[in-house]
Amino acid sequence: MDEMKIESKFLTSIASKAIEQAVKKKLGYTVDIGLNHFRTTVLDDKTHVHLDIDLELSKEELNKLLVSIGL
């Protein structure tokens, strides 16, 4: 079994900023992301990923996101 955890404040803040930039660049959404915990486990060719994330975005950004995924 392989396991990776990202839980320190320093690493989660770096990952949060990288995710924010990627979302803005790829999707065009301005989102404040707070990654609290990230854990992934690989066991017998199956991967389990657990994310604890807080997102903050405007109502307009939320509506754009919902429309783009068909809701």
Secondary structure, DSSP 4 states (H G I P E B T S, - for coil): -EEEEE-SHHHHHHHHHHHHHHHHHHH----EEEEEEEEEEEETTEEEEEEEEEEE--HHHHHHHHHHTT-
